[in-house]
Amino acid sequence: MRTKFGLLFVFLAFVSSAQALEAAAPVLAPEEEQAKAAHLSAQVLTYYHYKKVPLDDALSEKIVNRYIELLDPERFFFLQSDIDQFMTNKDKIDDAIFSDDLSIPFAIFNVYEQRYVERLTYARELLKQDFDFSQNEEFTLIRDKEPWPKTMAESQDLWRKRVKNDWLRLKLAGTPEATIRETLGKRYGNSLARAYKYKSDDVFQTFMTAYTNSIEPHTDYLGVAAASDFDISMKLSLVGIGAVLQERDEYTTIRELVPGGPAQLSGQLAVGDRIVGVAQGKDGTLVDVVGTRVNEVVKLIRGEKDTVVRLDILPSDAGLDGKHRLVTLVRDNISLDKQAAKKSVQIVKDGDISRKIGVISLPTFYEDFDARRRGDNDYRSASRDVAKLLAELEKEKVDGVVIDLRNNGGGSLPQAIELTGFFVGKGPVLQQRNGDGEIRVNGNKRATALWTGPLAVLINRGSASASEIFAAAIQDYGRGVIIGEPSFGKGTVQTVVDLDEEARNPKPEFGELKMTVAQFFRINGGTTQLRGVTPDIVLPGFADEEKLGESSYDNALPWLQIKPAKYKPLGDIKTVLPELQSRHDARAKTDKDFKDLVEDVSELDDLRNKRVISLNETERRAERERQVNRLKAREAADGKGSVSRADLVFQEDGLQANERSLSADIASEKALKDAKDVLLGEAVHILSDAADLTKVKSAKNN
């Protein structure tokens, strides 16, 4: 696991100090309250977590390994001798926690801090020399499985190649030598400054993350400050761009886009995009944030409503040499109006026949809880809005309805249950099992469905939790065809435990635990956990399954099977699936836009699988030329100069190049929309086919 999570909503103003003091970093020690919080957390997790994992020697070893991985995920800082020393205490963490002793994790961190200063100081020294790019050397981009350096000489050679690669990227973009030295000097200086800003709270938070994540991925410890940020983010009460950030491989990466937020509404950002720089206002100077702690990047991005923030983005579907994109956003509140469901109608031509397909896009399962508690009869919710849209589509006499749940990360479970009832009527929707093995069936009491015509649900890797419950129920009832990518696979329920309340502590000192307490199961007895919902018709997508989705976690809860609930299938969509697949395959072979999308996805997969990169300038330029020629060939074939997102990001660029690439920003935004429209368009065609086939089948039965 190569991810350091910083689950903070991005709403905020920051003044960065890039000046790194090259003195010894401070030695940090645990505080009494932290030791008590760890002990209390162990008691709660042992007895009340869904998985019920005892804190013993086996878990201790997992905690130590995960803690080391969180500190040095790409194995750039520690030596093998450091690791050997750390592992002498691998079975002592359990006893230490129950003894209120946190000296082991703090000792490991202090070694990390020392190595961090050594490596970054050496990197800055390397900028004083020149590099020979005619040599046939290679640099390993993904090092999480590589051996730790055995000697200081080995470590220094690794850092020489790392700095050489950073230099070459900028050189290939046409950046002058003096600017390269200045840019990298500031970047390494920013990174080095981190070592002097760490506090004991940071060490404790990282260690507790290692502990909680060693149980399963959705269990987290939130210190007092982190708990406050979490509460604020859940209320959506601050102003910002609407994104959840995490730290991955020294890049601040977008983990989630908040529906209705400026980031999501812009269409220019995606989950997995990396933030390379941040600037304030329309003319502010870009601050390089590679290697900067995620909470500091969050402070840079937060700000007042209606103010401008500019982000230098390395797209998720780009290699590390990919083209950057400058994204300008206006900070704003995130309201239900912006998250609300929307409809459109698309016309599908099938020979001499035209069919009208309604599309309802639902970014989240929202509900205005405050208005509902106040007794407001007109409070907003996903189910209420979708009911109105369905009525409007029925008046327009559409032949089918597509529910677009792509990147819908969930929301209100009751809303998902109620929405399911719009299409299946009365009946069970899901099952929940708690840690004691007790099973409860959740369903709705709606007497009749609102829409009984042809139905499709469009999902992707970003469709999670409540979205998966809805899609799974529609699939189990045979009520509609599920189209897209396999969904995220989160089939668990979390609750937040206030440790100060548990300890009857009058002031906030111990923080909170967000822990898993139950698991969702489908009405057919399977679960959405780990495997997610498998579409009936699979479409290509840009998501990296190794980094996004439940299966990307090395300790996710397993897929399980329980007894099915009592329900009666409402349709037999499976009988027409072979013909639907056949028609889809035929279109995929002839539709140029779809073929281009498949080609882009294949190219992206090749880039992701590339673990090693050449440090030879001639070879790198040849690779860049290949990508440029591919782009030109695509444009010539289109005859209209259109480009895909993948085409744009394959071009190499430097940190300064984004300032002069406004046209590329516009083209990239268009390409993102085009890529989305290709998939939605195919989903609409598939549902049109389903409408045709079910009518034929019905006629034959009559």
C-alpha positions in Angstrom: 0.0 0.0 0.0 1.7 3.1 -1.2 -0.8 5.7 0.0 -0.6 8.2 2.8 -4.1 9.4 3.4 -5.1 12.9 4.3 -8.9 12.8 4.3 -9.4 16.6 4.3 -11.8 18.5 2.2 -10.2 21.2 0.1 -11.6 24.4 1.2 -9.0 27.0 2.3 -5.3 30.3 2.1 -1.7 29.4 3.0 1.6 31.0 3.1 4.4 28.4 2.3 7.9 28.5 3.6 10.1 26.8 1.1 13.3 27.7 3.1 14.8 24.5 4.5 17.2 24.7 7.4 19.9 22.1 6.9 20.4 21.6 10.7 19.4 18.4 12.5 15.7 17.8 12.6 14.1 17.9 16.0 13.7 14.7 17.9 10.1 14.0 18.7 8.6 12.2 21.7 5.1 10.9 22.5 2.7 12.7 24.8 0.8 11.1 27.6 -2.6 11.7 26.0 -1.5 10.0 22.8 -0.5 6.8 24.7 -3.9 6.8 26.4 -5.7 7.4 23.1 -3.8 4.4 21.5 -4.7 2.2 24.5 -8.4 3.2 24.4 -8.5 2.7 20.6 -7.2 -0.8 21.0 -9.9 -1.7 23.5 -12.7 -0.3 21.2 -11.3 -1.9 18.1 -10.8 -5.3 19.7 -14.3 -5.6 21.0 -16.6 -3.5 18.7 -15.1 -3.6 15.2 -16.9 -5.8 12.6 -13.8 -7.8 11.9 -12.9 -8.2 15.6 -9.1 -8.5 15.1 -7.2 -9.0 18.4 -4.2 -6.8 19.0 -1.6 -9.5 19.3 1.9 -10.3 17.9 0.6 -11.1 14.4 -1.2 -7.7 14.1 1.8 -6.0 15.6 4.0 -7.2 12.7 1.4 -5.9 10.2 1.4 -2.5 12.0 5.1 -2.1 11.9 5.3 -3.0 8.2 2.4 -0.7 7.3 3.9 2.1 9.4 7.2 1.8 7.5 5.3 1.8 4.2 3.4 4.9 5.1 6.6 6.7 6.0 8.6 5.5 3.0 6.2 4.0 0.4 8.7 4.1 -2.5 11.7 3.0 -0.5 13.8 6.2 -1.1 14.8 7.0 2.4 15.5 4.0 4.7 18.4 1.6 4.4 18.1 -2.1 4.7 19.9 -1.9 8.0 17.3 0.5 9.3 14.5 -2.0 8.4 16.4 -4.8 10.1 16.6 -2.8 13.3 13.0 -1.8 13.2 11.8 -5.4 12.7 13.5 -6.5 16.0 10.5 -4.9 17.6 7.9 -6.2 15.2 6.1 -8.3 17.9 6.2 -5.8 20.7 3.7 -3.1 19.5 0.7 -4.9 21.2 2.4 -5.0 24.6 3.6 -1.4 24.2 0.2 0.0 23.4 -1.4 -1.8 26.4 1.4 -0.4 28.5 0.9 3.1 27.3 4.3 3.1 25.7 4.8 4.6 22.2 8.5 4.8 22.1 8.9 2.3 19.3 6.9 4.2 16.6 8.5 7.5 17.6 12.0 6.0 17.4 11.3 4.7 13.9 10.0 8.1 12.9 13.1 9.9 14.2 15.3 7.7 12.1 13.0 8.5 9.1 13.3 12.2 9.8 17.1 11.9 9.9 17.2 10.0 6.6 14.8 12.4 5.0 17.1 15.4 5.8 20.1 13.5 4.5 18.6 12.5 1.2 17.0 15.9 0.4 20.2 17.7 1.3 22.1 15.4 -1.0 19.5 16.0 -3.8 20.1 19.8 -3.5 23.8 19.3 -3.7 23.4 17.3 -6.9 21.9 20.4 -8.6 25.3 22.0 -8.6 26.6 19.5 -11.1 25.8 18.7 -14.7 24.2 15.4 -16.0 25.2 13.3 -18.9 22.0 12.3 -20.8 23.8 10.3 -23.4 24.4 7.4 -21.0 22.2 4.3 -21.2 20.8 4.5 -17.7 17.4 3.6 -16.4 15.3 4.9 -13.4 12.7 2.7 -11.6 9.5 4.8 -11.4 7.6 2.4 -9.1 9.7 1.2 -6.3 7.3 -0.2 -3.7 8.5 -3.8 -4.5 12.1 -2.9 -4.9 14.7 -3.8 -2.3 15.8 -1.2 0.2 19.3 0.3 -0.5 21.9 -1.7 1.4 24.5 1.0 1.6 24.8 4.8 1.6 26.5 4.6 -1.8 23.5 2.6 -3.2 21.1 5.2 -1.7 23.1 8.1 -3.2 23.1 6.5 -6.6 19.4 6.0 -6.4 18.9 9.7 -5.6 21.3 10.7 -8.4 19.0 8.9 -10.9 15.9 10.5 -9.3 17.3 14.0 -9.6 18.6 13.3 -13.1 15.1 12.1 -14.2 13.5 15.3 -12.7 16.0 17.4 -14.6 15.4 15.5 -17.9 11.7 16.0 -17.7 12.1 19.8 -17.6 14.8 19.7 -20.2 12.6 17.9 -22.6 10.0 20.6 -22.1 12.5 23.2 -23.3 13.1 24.7 -19.8 16.5 26.6 -19.6 19.2 25.1 -17.4 19.1 28.0 -14.9 15.4 27.7 -14.5 15.7 23.9 -14.0 18.2 24.4 -11.2 15.9 27.1 -9.6 12.7 25.0 -10.0 14.2 21.8 -8.6 16.0 23.7 -5.9 12.7 25.2 -4.7 11.0 21.8 -4.9 13.6 20.0 -2.9 13.7 22.9 -0.5 10.0 22.6 0.1 10.3 18.9 0.7 13.2 19.4 3.1 11.3 22.1 5.0 8.8 19.4 5.9 11.3 17.7 8.2 11.4 20.8 10.5 7.6 21.1 10.7 6.6 17.7 12.0 5.1 17.6 15.4 4.3 14.7 17.7 0.7 14.8 16.6 1.8 14.0 13.0 3.8 11.0 14.2 1.0 9.7 16.3 -1.6 10.2 13.5 0.6 8.3 11.1 1.2 5.4 13.5 -2.5 5.1 14.4 -3.3 5.1 10.7 -0.9 2.2 10.3 -2.7 0.4 13.2 -6.3 1.1 12.0 -5.6 0.4 8.3 -3.9 -2.9 9.3 -7.4 -4.1 10.4 -9.1 -3.0 7.2 -9.1 0.0 4.8 -12.1 2.0 6.0 -11.1 2.1 9.7 -9.3 5.3 10.6 -8.1 7.1 13.7 -8.8 10.9 13.7 -6.8 12.9 16.1 -8.4 16.0 17.7 -7.4 18.3 14.7 -8.2 15.7 12.1 -11.6 15.0 13.8 -12.4 18.7 13.6 -11.6 18.8 9.9 -13.6 15.6 9.3 -16.7 17.1 11.1 -16.4 20.3 9.0 -16.0 18.4 5.8 -19.1 16.2 6.5 -21.2 19.3 7.0 -19.8 20.9 3.8 -19.8 24.1 5.7 -16.5 25.6 4.4 -15.9 27.2 1.0 -13.5 25.6 -1.5 -13.2 23.6 -4.6 -15.0 20.4 -3.4 -12.3 17.7 -3.4 -10.9 15.1 -1.0 -7.1 14.9 -1.2 -4.7 12.2 -0.2 -0.9 12.0 -0.4 0.4 9.3 -2.8 4.0 8.9 -3.9 4.9 12.6 -2.9 2.0 13.9 -5.0 -1.1 15.4 -3.5 -3.8 13.4 -5.4 -7.5 13.8 -5.7 -9.2 10.9 -4.0 -12.8 12.1 -4.4 -14.7 14.9 -6.2 -17.6 16.3 -4.2 -20.8 16.4 -6.3 -21.8 19.9 -7.0 -18.4 21.4 -6.1 -16.4 23.6 -8.4 -13.9 20.9 -9.1 -16.6 18.4 -10.2 -18.7 21.0 -12.1 -15.7 22.2 -14.1 -15.3 18.9 -15.9 -11.5 19.5 -15.8 -10.6 17.3 -12.9 -10.8 13.6 -12.2 -10.1 11.2 -9.3 -6.4 10.4 -9.4 -5.3 13.7 -10.8 -2.1 15.0 -9.1 -1.8 18.6 -8.0 1.7 19.9 -8.9 1.3 23.6 -8.1 -1.2 26.0 -6.6 -1.6 29.8 -7.3 -3.8 32.4 -5.8 -6.0 34.6 -8.0 -5.8 35.0 -11.8 -2.2 36.3 -11.8 -0.6 34.7 -8.6 2.7 32.8 -8.9 2.4 29.1 -8.9 3.8 27.4 -5.8 5.3 24.0 -6.5 3.8 21.5 -4.0 5.4 18.2 -5.1 6.7 16.7 -1.8 4.6 19.1 0.3 2.4 17.6 3.0 -1.2 17.2 2.1 -2.5 19.4 4.9 -0.3 22.2 3.7 -1.6 21.8 0.2 -5.1 21.9 1.6 -4.3 25.2 3.3 -3.2 26.6 0.0 -6.4 25.7 -1.8 -8.8 26.9 0.8 -10.1 30.4 0.6 -13.0 32.8 0.6 -16.1 32.4 -1.5 -15.8 33.7 -5.1 -12.0 33.9 -5.0 -9.9 32.3 -7.7 -7.4 29.4 -7.2 -5.4 27.9 -10.0 -4.1 24.4 -10.0 -1.2 22.9 -12.0 -2.5 19.4 -12.7 -0.7 16.2 -13.8 -3.7 14.2 -15.0 -4.4 10.7 -13.6 -4.2 9.1 -17.0 -0.8 10.6 -17.7 2.6 9.1 -17.1 4.9 11.0 -14.8 6.3 12.6 -18.0 2.7 13.6 -19.0 1.6 17.0 -20.1 0.4 19.3 -17.3 -2.8 21.2 -17.4 -3.7 24.6 -15.7 -7.1 24.5 -14.1 -8.8 27.7 -12.9 -11.5 27.4 -10.3 -13.7 29.8 -8.3 -14.1 28.8 -4.7 -17.8 28.3 -3.7 -20.2 26.7 -1.3 -21.4 23.2 -2.2 -25.2 23.3 -2.3 -27.9 20.7 -2.9 -28.9 22.6 -6.0 -25.5 21.9 -7.6 -25.7 18.2 -6.5 -29.2 17.7 -7.8 -30.3 15.2 -10.4 -30.6 16.4 -13.9 -32.3 14.9 -17.0 -31.8 15.0 -20.8 -33.3 13.2 -23.7 -31.3 11.6 -26.5 -32.6 10.4 -29.9 -31.4 7.0 -31.2 -31.8 6.2 -34.9 -32.3 2.5 -35.7 -33.0 2.2 -39.4 -36.3 4.0 -40.0 -37.2 4.0 -36.3 -36.3 6.7 -33.8 -36.4 6.1 -30.1 -36.3 8.7 -27.3 -34.1 7.7 -24.4 -34.3 9.7 -21.2 -31.1 10.1 -19.1 -31.1 11.0 -15.4 -27.7 11.9 -14.0 -27.4 11.5 -10.3 -24.1 12.6 -8.7 -24.9 11.6 -5.2 -27.8 10.2 -3.0 -28.5 13.5 -1.3 -31.0 14.6 1.3 -31.5 18.0 3.0 -31.6 16.5 6.6 -31.8 19.9 8.3 -34.9 21.0 6.2 -36.5 17.6 6.9 -36.0 17.9 10.6 -37.5 21.4 10.5 -40.6 19.9 9.0 -40.2 21.7 5.7 -42.6 19.9 3.3 -40.5 20.9 0.3 -37.1 19.7 1.4 -34.8 18.5 -1.3 -33.7 14.9 -1.8 -32.5 12.6 -4.6 -35.7 10.5 -4.5 -38.0 13.5 -4.7 -36.1 15.1 -7.6 -35.8 11.9 -9.5 -39.6 11.3 -9.1 -40.2 14.7 -10.7 -37.8 14.0 -13.5 -39.4 10.5 -14.2 -42.8 12.2 -14.4 -41.5 14.7 -16.9 -39.8 12.0 -19.0 -43.0 10.0 -19.0 -44.9 13.0 -20.4 -42.3 13.3 -23.1 -43.0 9.6 -23.9 -39.5 8.3 -23.7 -38.9 4.7 -24.7 -36.4 4.0 -21.9 -34.5 5.6 -19.0 -30.8 5.5 -18.2 -29.8 6.2 -14.6 -26.2 7.6 -14.8 -24.4 6.8 -11.5 -20.9 7.3 -12.7 -18.6 8.7 -10.0 -21.6 8.6 -7.6 -19.8 7.7 -4.4 -22.9 7.1 -2.4 -24.7 9.2 0.2 -27.9 8.5 2.0 -28.8 4.8 2.2 -32.5 5.5 2.7 -32.5 7.5 -0.5 -30.9 4.6 -2.4 -33.6 2.3 -1.0 -36.4 4.6 -1.9 -35.1 5.2 -5.4 -34.9 1.5 -6.0 -38.6 1.3 -5.2 -39.3 3.7 -8.1 -38.4 0.8 -10.4 -39.2 -2.4 -8.5 -42.1 -1.4 -6.2 -42.4 -3.0 -2.9 -39.8 -5.5 -1.8 -36.3 -6.0 -0.2 -33.4 -3.9 -1.5 -30.4 -5.0 0.6 -29.3 -7.0 3.7 -27.0 -5.9 6.5 -25.0 -8.1 8.8 -23.4 -6.7 12.0 -20.4 -8.0 13.9 -22.5 -10.5 15.9 -23.7 -12.1 12.7 -27.2 -10.7 13.0 -28.9 -10.0 9.6 -31.4 -7.3 8.9 -33.3 -6.9 5.6 -33.9 -3.4 4.4 -36.6 -2.7 1.8 -39.3 -0.2 0.8 -43.0 -0.3 1.1 -43.9 1.5 -2.2 -46.9 -0.3 -3.6 -46.1 0.3 -7.3 -43.2 1.4 -9.3 -43.0 4.9 -10.9 -41.3 3.6 -14.1 -41.9 0.1 -15.5 -40.4 0.7 -18.9 -36.9 -0.3 -20.2 -34.2 0.7 -17.8 -30.4 0.8 -17.7 -28.0 1.8 -15.0 -24.6 3.3 -16.0 -21.8 2.8 -13.5 -18.0 3.1 -13.3 -15.2 2.5 -10.9 -16.2 5.6 -9.0 -19.7 4.3 -8.3 -19.6 3.2 -4.7 -21.6 2.3 -1.6 -25.3 3.4 -2.1 -24.8 3.5 -5.9 -23.7 -0.2 -5.7 -26.7 -1.1 -3.6 -29.1 0.5 -6.1 -27.4 -1.1 -9.1 -27.2 -4.5 -7.5 -30.9 -4.5 -6.6 -31.9 -3.5 -10.1 -29.6 -6.4 -11.4 -30.9 -9.0 -8.9 -34.6 -8.2 -9.8 -33.7 -8.5 -13.5 -35.3 -5.1 -13.8 -32.7 -3.4 -16.0 -29.4 -3.8 -17.8 -26.2 -2.7 -15.9 -23.7 -1.0 -18.1 -20.1 0.3 -17.7 -17.1 -0.7 -15.5 -17.1 -2.9 -12.4 -18.0 -0.6 -9.5 -15.8 0.4 -6.5 -16.6 -2.6 -4.2 -17.3 -0.8 -0.9 -19.8 -2.9 0.9 -19.2 -1.9 4.5 -20.8 0.4 7.0 -18.8 2.8 9.2 -19.6 4.7 12.4 -17.6 7.3 14.3 -16.8 6.7 18.0 -15.8 9.7 20.1 -13.0 8.4 22.4 -13.4 11.2 24.9 -17.1 10.2 25.4 -16.0 6.6 25.8 -13.5 7.6 28.5 -15.9 10.2 30.0 -13.2 12.8 29.4 -14.6 16.4 29.6 -12.3 17.9 27.1 -11.2 16.8 23.5 -7.9 15.0 23.9 -8.2 11.5 22.6 -9.8 12.0 19.1 -12.2 9.7 17.3 -12.3 6.3 15.6 -14.1 5.8 12.3 -14.6 2.1 12.2 -16.5 -0.6 10.3 -19.4 -2.1 12.1 -21.5 -3.9 9.5 -21.5 -5.2 5.9 -23.9 -4.9 3.1 -25.2 -7.9 1.2 -27.3 -8.1 -2.0 -30.8 -9.6 -1.9 -29.4 -12.6 -3.9 -27.1 -13.3 -0.9 -23.8 -12.0 -2.5 -22.1 -8.8 -1.4 -21.0 -5.7 -3.1 -17.8 -5.8 -1.0 -14.5 -6.2 -2.9 -16.0 -7.4 -6.2 -18.5 -4.5 -6.6 -21.2 -4.8 -9.2 -20.2 -6.5 -12.4 -22.0 -4.9 -15.4 -24.0 -7.0 -17.8 -22.4 -5.1 -20.6 -18.8 -3.9 -19.9 -17.5 -0.7 -21.3 -13.9 0.6 -21.3 -12.8 3.1 -18.7 -9.7 5.1 -17.6 -9.7 4.0 -14.0 -6.6 2.2 -12.6 -7.9 -0.8 -10.7 -4.6 -1.1 -8.9 -5.1 2.3 -7.3 -8.9 2.8 -7.3 -11.4 0.5 -5.8 -11.7 -1.9 -2.9 -9.5 -4.5 -4.6 -6.6 -2.0 -4.6 -6.4 -2.4 -0.8 -4.2 -5.4 0.3 -6.4 -6.1 3.4 -9.9 -5.4 2.2 -12.7 -7.6 3.7 -13.4 -10.6 1.6 -16.4 -11.3 -0.7 -18.9 -13.5 1.2 -22.2 -15.2 0.5 -25.2 -15.5 2.8 -28.8 -16.7 2.3 -30.8 -14.8 -0.3 -33.6 -12.6 0.9 -37.2 -13.5 -0.1 -37.9 -11.6 -3.4 -39.4 -12.3 -6.8 -37.5 -11.3 -10.0 -39.5 -8.8 -12.0 -37.8 -9.2 -15.4 -35.8 -11.5 -17.5 -33.2 -9.1 -19.0 -30.7 -12.0 -19.0 -32.6 -13.6 -21.9 -31.7 -10.7 -24.2 -28.2 -10.0 -22.9 -26.5 -12.2 -25.6 -28.1 -10.2 -28.4 -27.4 -6.9 -26.6 -23.7 -7.9 -26.3 -23.7 -8.9 -30.0 -25.1 -5.6 -31.1 -22.7 -3.6 -28.9 -19.7 -5.6 -30.2 -20.8 -4.8 -33.8 -21.0 -1.1 -33.0 -17.7 -1.1 -31.2 -16.0 -2.4 -34.3 -17.3 0.3 -36.5 -17.8 3.4 -34.3 -14.7 5.5 -34.7 -15.1 7.5 -31.4 -15.5 4.2 -29.5 -12.5 2.7 -31.2 -10.5 5.7 -30.4 -11.5 5.4 -26.7 -10.5 1.8 -26.6 -7.1 2.7 -28.1 -6.6 5.4 -25.5 -7.4 3.0 -22.7 -5.0 0.5 -24.1 -2.2 3.1 -24.4 -2.9 4.2 -20.9 -2.6 0.7 -19.5 0.8 0.3 -21.2 2.0 3.5 -19.5 0.8 2.3 -16.1 2.6 -1.0 -16.5 5.8 0.8 -17.3 7.9 0.6 -14.1 11.2 1.7 -15.6 12.1 4.7 -17.7 15.2 5.6 -19.7 17.5 8.4 -18.6 18.8 8.7 -22.2 17.7 11.9 -23.8 17.6 10.5 -27.3 15.4 7.6 -26.3 13.0 9.9 -24.3 12.7 12.3 -27.2 11.9 9.4 -29.5 9.1 8.2 -27.2 7.8 11.7 -27.0 7.8 11.9 -30.9 5.9 8.7 -31.1 3.1 10.1 -28.9 3.1 13.4 -30.9 2.8 11.5 -34.2 0.0 9.4 -32.8 -1.9 12.6 -31.9 -1.3 14.1 -35.4 -2.5 10.9 -37.0 -5.7 10.9 -34.9 -6.3 14.6 -35.8 -5.8 13.8 -39.5 -8.1 10.8 -39.4 -10.8 12.8 -37.6 -10.5 15.6 -40.1 -11.6 18.1 -37.4 -8.7 18.3 -35.1 -10.5 16.7 -32.1 -8.3 15.1 -29.5 -8.9 12.7 -26.6 -7.8 13.4 -23.0 -5.3 10.6 -23.2 -3.7 12.1 -26.4 -3.2 15.4 -24.6 -1.6 14.1 -21.5 0.9 11.8 -23.3 2.9 14.9 -24.3 5.8 15.8 -22.1 5.8 19.2 -20.4 7.5 21.1 -17.6 6.2 23.0 -14.7 6.2 26.4 -16.5 4.7 25.1 -19.8 1.1 25.2 -18.4 1.3 29.0 -18.2 1.3 29.1 -22.0 -1.2 26.2 -22.7 -4.6 27.8 -22.4 -5.7 26.3 -25.7 -4.6 22.8 -24.4 -6.8 23.5 -21.3 -9.8 24.2 -23.4 -9.1 21.1 -25.7 -8.6 18.9 -22.6 -11.9 20.0 -21.1 -13.7 19.3 -24.3 -11.9 15.9 -24.6 -13.1 14.9 -21.1 -16.6 15.7 -22.0 -16.3 13.9 -25.4 -14.9 10.8 -23.6 -17.9 10.8 -21.2 -20.3 11.4 -24.1 -19.0 8.3 -26.0 -19.7 6.0 -23.0 -23.1 7.6 -22.3 -24.0 7.5 -26.0 -23.2 3.8 -26.2 -25.3 3.1 -23.0 -28.2 4.9 -24.7 -27.8 2.7 -27.8 -27.7 -0.4 -25.6 -30.9 0.6 -23.8 -32.5 1.4 -27.2 -31.6 -2.2 -28.3 -33.1 -3.5 -25.1 -36.3 -1.6 -25.8 -36.4 -3.1 -29.3 -35.7 -6.7 -28.1 -38.2 -6.7 -25.2 -40.9 -5.4 -27.5 -40.1 -8.2 -30.0 -40.1 -10.8 -27.2 -43.4 -9.4 -25.9 -45.0 -9.6 -29.4 -43.9 -13.2 -29.7 -45.3 -14.1 -26.3 -48.6 -12.6 -27.3 
